[in-house]
Amino acid sequence: MNPLDGHAAMWSSGAVDSFAVRRIVVLGVSGAGKSTVARELARLVDGPHVELDAVQHGPGWSTPPAEEIRAWLAEATGGPAWVVDGNLASITADVLWHRADLIVWLDLPLWVALPRLVRRTTSRVVRRTVLWNGNRERASFLVGPDSVLVWAVKARRRHRADYPGRLARAGVPWVRLRSSAAVARWLAGFSAVSRRRPGTGRRGPASR
């Protein structure tokens, strides 16, 4: 069995040369653990961790034009190894997904993602944590029209309707992980493969 498969993974197309996986896209709703998984994968493939949030959330939570996001993303992933976490499939898939060696979809249940999101947002609000481009989260991000919880529920519904078909059309191997245990098992398998990987050279810069 391919050590990346385990019991939690599903490759959409045939066997994959595990040692050749150096460009990875990580998808999932807020609170699914994208950044945590992406940081570990970036360490394993010896490339930069690129957060779409760093460009998606401009000053004052503004959203840059689509072409600006695409250009930034193309530049950030110009090297031979990288891990990108974030969604924005309607804007980024055509410039990113087909260049990936693997796409990882963290499709965790809402009862896992939402409590994480509450804890993270509450901590950021209380600590007045400065995020991308000087932004800070507000109390209204928990309750109100800007609620990240409502956003996560709607986003998961969209992902489940859109991602299976979009991923199938991308022509890139992908894995869908549906629980925290599945994520842990799959990541352990990937790490085991990476420990046998030949040296890949210089580590990329950390994301913003």
N, C-alpha and C positions, 0 to 999 in steps of 0.2 A: 504493500500500500504506500502511496505517496505520503511522506510524513507530514505534509501540509494538510492532507485530507482529514484525518481523524474521523470522529463521528459527527463533528459539528459543521463540516465544510461541504460545499457543493460547488464543484467546478462546472461551468456551463459548457465547456468545450474541451473534451479530451484530456490527455495527459499534459502536464506542465513541467518544464525543466525548472525545478525549484531554485537552482543556483542562478538562473537567469533573471529572477524576479528582483528588479532594482528600482522600478518606477511604479508607485502604488497610489491609488486614489482611495480614500476612506470616506464613506457616506454614512448618513444617519441623522436623526433629529437631535436637537439640542438636548444634552443630558445623556445621550447614548454612550458617551465615552470616546468620541472621535479623536480629540486632541491627545488623550492619554495613550490610546492605541497608536496613533500616528507618530508620536514622539518616540515610542519604543521601536516601531518599525524603521523610522529614520535612523536611529542608532544602529540597528541591525544591518541595514543596507548601506550605511556609511554615506548618507546624503542629507540634504537639508529638509527640515520639516516646514512646509509651506501652509500657512493658515489662510483660507479664503476670507475669513473675517477681517484680516488685516487690510484688505482692499475693499471688501463689500461694505464695511462700516466706515465711511469717511467722517471728517469732522462734523460734530453735531448730529451724528447718526445719519448723515446723508449717504445716498447711494450713487456712486459714480456711474457714468454712462457705460453701457454694455461693452463697447469697443475698448474703453479704457481698462476695464476689468480683464478682457481677453488679452490685451497687450501686456499688462502687468503679469498675468499668469504665464504667458508664453516665455517672458524673460525669466521669471522665477524658476521655471522648470527647463531651462536650457541645458542643464548638465546631464550626465549619464545616469545619475541616481537621484531620486527625490521621493518624498511622500507628501501628498496634498490632502488636507482634510477640509471638508465642506461640501455643500450641495450645489445650488445654483445651476442645476443641470441644463436648464434651457439656455443659459449663457455660456457655460464652460465646457459642456460635453463635447462639442464639435472641435474644440482646440486642445482638449486634454485627454478624454477617455481613450481615444484610439491610439494614443502614444503610451499608454500605461501597459505594464506587464501583467497587472492584476488590479482588480477593483474589489474592495472589501466593504460590504454593506452591513452595518450594525443595526439590525432590525429588532431591537430590544422592546419588550412590552412597556406600555406607558407606566405601569405600576413600578417599574424600575427607573425609567428615565425622569418622570416628573418629580419624585422626591429629590433626586440628585439636583435637578434644575432649581428647585426651591432652596435647597441648601446653598448652592453655588451663588444664586442671585442674591439671597439674603446676606451672605457673607460679603459680596461685592458692594452692596448698598451700605451696609454698616461700616465697612472699612473704607468706603469711598475709593475703591480700587480704580486706578486709571487703566483703561483698556486701550484698544487700538485707536490711534489718532487723537488721543486725549479724551476719549469718551468715558463717561461713567454711567453705570446702570442706576435707575431710579426706582423708588418704591412702587411706582405705577407699572413697572415691568412685571410685578407679581400679580397685582389686581388692577384691572382697568382695561381700556381699549388697547393698550400696548403690551398686554400680558404675554410673557414668553411661554406661559403654560398653554394658553389658547393657541398660540402659534405652533407649539410642538404637536398638539393634538391634530391640528389641521395639516401640518406638514407630514406627519406620519401617514395620514389618510392619502395624501397626494403621492407620497413615495410608493406606497403599496399598490396604488393604481398605475403608476407610471414606470417605476424602475424595472420590473421584470421584463417588459417589452423593450424598454430602452437599452437595458443591459444585454439582452439577447441580440439586438441589432448592432451593438458596438463591436462585436466580434473579438472581445477580449475576455480571458478567463476571469471569473468572478466568484465570490463566496458570500453567502448570506448567513449571518450568525444571529440567532434569535434569543439568546440568553447570555447572562454574564458568565455562566459556566462554559458555554460554547466558545465565547470569546477567549477565555483563559486557556482552554484546551488548544484552540487553534493557534493562538499566539505562542504557546509553549512549543508546538510543533514547528512553527516557522523559525523560532529561535534555535531549535535543535538543528535545523537545516543550516541556518546562518553560521552556526559555530563551526561547520565544516566547510564553509565557503572560502575560497581563496581570497587573499587580501585584495581589497578594492581601492586602496589608496587614500587620498585626502578626505577627511570628514568635511561635509558642507557646513555653511554657516547656520546658526540657529535662526529660527523664524522670529519675527518681531513679537 
